[in-house]
Amino acid sequence: MGNNRESGIVRCSYCMETNFRNDIVCKNCGATLQHQGNQNNDLNNQNFTGDISNTITGFLLLGIGTAMMWIPIIGDIGIFIDFIGVILIFVNRKNFESAHGTYVILSILIYTISFMLILYVSMFTFIQIKGSSIQNSLDSSLQALVLASIIGSMIGAISFFLISFGLQDQTGKFILTIGLIALVITDIIVGTFLYSALPAAVSNSISSGSYNPAPINAFRAEVSSYTLYTALSYIIFAVAYLRLYLLLKDNTYA
């Protein structure tokens, strides 16, 4: 049996020991590896060169966290779970011979850009609102915040798409594409609502000269109903991540 590292590593399905891909039997339990030899032919030659347990756990956490993100209150827990999953995927990225590592880095960079864009515009808008005494100026500042948030969200959607793209088979890539399209459409729908509703709610809450919380509370209720539209998008991405988790876990790229 050969021990050429360029052939990558395959995990024995019986004892989970790592072996060189061109080995015939497992070095630990002696089980034949011939049935595993061609498993990656249909998935962009996804050989791996070391332990990928962090990646497997990472995509499990990413799937669970993403599925939770649209749910009120516990959505923040989902974001935290996603964060841990991305860290595990990032530290394990070099154990794959494909472009997976590059896609992971691009995903993180794009998400960082989208986050910084929203943060910068939010701070700028806060400063503008604090010093604004003209209604038109207030409305413009709030509308700029909505636009930046929607654009940032659309940019961030690309990071959801890329994080697993390098390891997905054709079915997985199709699921990711549907998720990306659904999330962009959702952002447009929600953004159209927010663009007019947010300035109106703020204006109505202070129109009498004193603060009236009723318009803001009504606005929050409407926002909650609109954010439910994001559920489908996040669930689609979660399905793609969890499906990849199962394929990695079973070492089956069929």
C-alpha positions as CSV (number, residue, x, y, z in Angstrom):
1,M,0.0,0.0,0.0
2,G,1.3,3.5,-0.8
3,N,1.8,6.3,1.7
4,N,1.8,9.4,-0.7
5,R,0.6,12.4,1.2
6,E,-0.5,14.1,-2.0
7,S,-3.3,11.6,-2.2
8,G,-4.9,13.0,0.9
9,I,-6.3,11.3,4.0
10,V,-9.4,9.2,4.4
11,R,-11.2,8.3,7.6
12,C,-12.0,4.7,8.3
13,S,-15.8,4.3,8.7
14,Y,-15.4,1.6,11.3
15,C,-12.9,3.0,13.8
16,M,-12.6,6.6,12.4
17,E,-8.8,6.3,12.2
18,T,-7.2,8.6,9.6
19,N,-5.3,6.8,6.8
20,F,-3.7,7.8,3.5
21,R,-6.2,7.7,0.7
22,N,-4.3,5.2,-1.3
23,D,-4.0,2.7,1.6
24,I,-6.0,-0.5,1.1
25,V,-6.7,-1.4,4.7
26,C,-7.0,0.7,7.9
27,K,-3.8,0.8,9.9
28,N,-5.7,0.6,13.1
29,C,-8.5,-2.0,12.7
30,G,-7.5,-3.6,9.4
31,A,-10.8,-2.9,7.7
32,T,-10.7,-2.4,4.0
33,L,-10.6,1.2,2.7
34,Q,-11.3,0.3,-0.9
35,H,-15.0,1.2,-0.6
36,Q,-14.0,4.7,0.5
37,G,-11.4,5.4,-2.2
38,N,-13.7,7.0,-4.7
39,Q,-16.0,8.9,-2.4
40,N,-14.8,12.3,-3.2
41,N,-14.8,12.1,-7.0
42,D,-18.1,14.1,-7.4
43,L,-17.3,16.8,-4.9
44,N,-14.4,18.8,-6.3
45,N,-11.7,16.4,-5.1
46,Q,-12.2,17.2,-1.5
47,N,-9.2,15.4,-0.1
48,F,-8.1,16.4,3.4
49,T,-4.7,16.4,4.9
50,G,-5.3,16.1,8.7
51,D,-8.0,15.9,11.4
52,I,-11.2,17.7,10.3
53,S,-13.2,17.2,13.6
54,N,-13.2,20.9,14.2
55,T,-14.7,21.5,10.8
56,I,-17.4,18.9,11.4
57,T,-18.3,20.4,14.8
58,G,-18.1,23.9,13.3
59,F,-20.7,23.1,10.6
60,L,-23.0,21.4,13.2
61,L,-22.9,24.6,15.3
62,L,-23.3,26.8,12.3
63,G,-26.4,24.9,11.2
64,I,-27.9,25.0,14.7
65,G,-27.1,28.7,15.2
66,T,-28.3,29.8,11.8
67,A,-31.6,28.0,12.3
68,M,-32.1,29.9,15.5
69,M,-31.2,33.4,14.2
70,W,-34.7,34.4,13.1
71,I,-36.4,33.5,16.4
72,P,-37.1,36.5,18.7
73,I,-35.1,36.6,21.9
74,I,-33.1,33.5,21.4
75,G,-31.8,34.7,18.1
76,D,-28.8,36.3,19.9
77,I,-27.9,32.9,21.2
78,G,-27.9,31.6,17.6
79,I,-25.5,34.3,16.6
80,F,-23.1,33.3,19.4
81,I,-23.4,29.6,18.4
82,D,-22.6,30.7,14.8
83,F,-19.6,32.6,16.0
84,I,-18.1,29.6,17.8
85,G,-18.8,27.4,14.7
86,V,-17.0,29.9,12.4
87,I,-14.0,29.9,14.7
88,L,-13.7,26.1,14.6
89,I,-14.1,26.1,10.8
90,F,-11.5,28.9,10.4
91,V,-8.8,27.1,12.6
92,N,-9.3,23.9,10.7
93,R,-9.4,25.3,7.2
94,K,-5.9,24.3,6.2
95,N,-6.6,20.6,6.5
96,F,-8.4,20.6,3.2
97,E,-6.6,20.5,-0.2
98,S,-9.4,22.5,-2.0
99,A,-10.1,26.2,-2.1
100,H,-12.2,25.8,1.1
101,G,-9.7,27.8,3.2
102,T,-9.9,30.7,0.7
103,Y,-13.7,30.8,0.8
104,V,-13.7,30.8,4.6
105,I,-11.3,33.8,4.8
106,L,-13.4,35.6,2.1
107,S,-16.6,34.9,4.1
108,I,-15.1,36.3,7.3
109,L,-13.7,39.4,5.5
110,I,-17.1,40.1,3.8
111,Y,-19.0,39.7,7.0
112,T,-16.6,42.1,8.8
113,I,-17.0,44.7,6.0
114,S,-20.8,44.5,6.3
115,F,-20.7,44.8,10.1
116,M,-18.3,47.8,10.0
117,L,-20.5,49.5,7.4
118,I,-23.6,49.2,9.5
119,L,-21.7,50.2,12.7
120,Y,-20.2,53.3,11.0
121,V,-23.5,54.5,9.5
122,S,-25.3,53.8,12.8
123,M,-22.8,56.0,14.7
124,F,-22.9,58.7,12.1
125,T,-26.7,58.7,12.1
126,F,-26.8,58.9,15.9
127,I,-24.6,62.0,15.7
128,Q,-26.7,63.6,13.0
129,I,-30.0,62.9,14.9
130,K,-28.6,64.3,18.1
131,G,-27.7,67.6,16.5
132,S,-30.7,67.8,14.2
133,S,-33.6,70.2,14.8
134,I,-35.1,70.0,11.3
135,Q,-37.6,67.2,10.5
136,N,-36.4,66.7,7.0
137,S,-32.8,66.2,8.2
138,L,-34.0,63.7,10.8
139,D,-35.9,61.7,8.2
140,S,-32.9,61.7,5.8
141,S,-30.6,60.4,8.6
142,L,-32.9,57.6,9.5
143,Q,-33.4,56.6,5.8
144,A,-29.7,56.6,5.3
145,L,-29.4,54.2,8.3
146,V,-32.0,51.9,6.8
147,L,-30.3,51.9,3.4
148,A,-26.9,51.1,4.9
149,S,-28.4,48.4,7.1
150,I,-30.0,46.7,4.1
151,I,-26.9,47.0,1.9
152,G,-24.8,45.7,4.8
153,S,-27.2,42.8,5.3
154,M,-27.1,41.9,1.6
155,I,-23.3,42.0,1.7
156,G,-23.4,39.8,4.8
157,A,-25.6,37.3,3.0
158,I,-22.6,36.5,0.7
159,S,-20.6,35.4,3.8
160,F,-23.4,32.9,4.6
161,F,-23.1,31.6,1.0
162,L,-19.3,31.4,1.0
163,I,-18.5,29.8,4.4
164,S,-19.3,26.3,3.1
165,F,-19.2,26.8,-0.6
166,G,-15.8,25.2,-1.1
167,L,-16.9,21.9,0.4
168,Q,-20.4,21.6,-1.0
169,D,-21.4,19.3,-3.8
170,Q,-23.7,20.4,-6.6
171,T,-26.8,19.9,-4.4
172,G,-25.3,21.8,-1.5
173,K,-24.4,24.7,-3.8
174,F,-27.9,24.8,-5.2
175,I,-29.3,25.0,-1.7
176,L,-26.9,27.8,-0.8
177,T,-27.9,29.7,-4.0
178,I,-31.6,29.5,-3.1
179,G,-30.8,30.7,0.5
180,L,-28.8,33.7,-0.9
181,I,-31.6,34.7,-3.3
182,A,-34.2,34.3,-0.6
183,L,-32.2,36.4,1.9
184,V,-31.6,39.2,-0.7
185,I,-35.3,39.3,-1.6
186,T,-36.2,39.4,2.1
187,D,-33.8,42.3,2.7
188,I,-35.5,44.3,-0.1
189,I,-39.0,43.6,1.3
190,V,-38.0,44.6,4.9
191,G,-35.9,47.5,3.7
192,T,-38.8,49.0,1.7
193,F,-41.0,48.8,4.8
194,L,-38.4,50.3,7.1
195,Y,-37.4,53.1,4.7
196,S,-40.7,54.9,5.2
197,A,-42.0,53.4,8.5
198,L,-39.0,54.2,10.7
199,P,-38.9,58.0,10.1
200,A,-42.7,58.1,10.4
201,A,-42.7,56.3,13.7
202,V,-40.0,58.6,15.2
203,S,-41.7,61.7,13.8
204,N,-45.1,60.7,15.3
205,S,-43.6,59.9,18.6
206,I,-42.2,63.4,19.1
207,S,-44.7,65.5,17.1
208,S,-46.6,66.7,20.2
209,G,-43.5,68.2,21.7
210,S,-43.2,65.3,24.3
211,Y,-42.3,61.7,23.8
212,N,-45.2,59.4,22.9
213,P,-44.1,55.7,22.9
214,A,-47.2,54.4,21.1
215,P,-45.9,54.9,17.5
216,I,-42.6,53.3,18.4
217,N,-44.3,50.3,20.0
218,A,-46.5,49.9,17.0
219,F,-43.5,50.1,14.7
220,R,-41.7,47.5,16.8
221,A,-44.6,45.1,16.4
222,E,-44.6,45.5,12.7
223,V,-40.9,45.0,12.5
224,S,-41.3,41.7,14.4
225,S,-43.8,40.4,11.8
226,Y,-41.5,41.5,8.9
227,T,-38.4,39.8,10.4
228,L,-40.3,36.5,10.3
229,Y,-39.7,36.6,6.5
230,T,-36.0,36.0,7.2
231,A,-36.9,32.6,8.7
232,L,-37.0,30.8,5.4
233,S,-33.6,32.2,4.3
234,Y,-31.9,31.2,7.5
235,I,-33.5,27.7,7.6
236,I,-32.3,27.1,4.0
237,F,-28.8,28.0,4.9
238,A,-29.0,25.9,8.0
239,V,-30.1,22.9,5.9
240,A,-27.1,23.4,3.7
241,Y,-24.7,23.5,6.7
242,L,-26.3,20.5,8.5
243,R,-26.3,18.5,5.3
244,L,-22.6,19.1,4.8
245,Y,-22.0,18.2,8.5
246,L,-23.6,14.8,7.9
247,L,-21.5,14.3,4.7
248,L,-18.3,15.2,6.5
249,K,-19.2,13.1,9.6
250,D,-20.0,10.0,7.5
251,N,-17.0,10.8,5.1
252,T,-19.5,10.3,2.2
253,Y,-19.3,12.7,-0.7
254,A,-21.8,11.0,-2.9
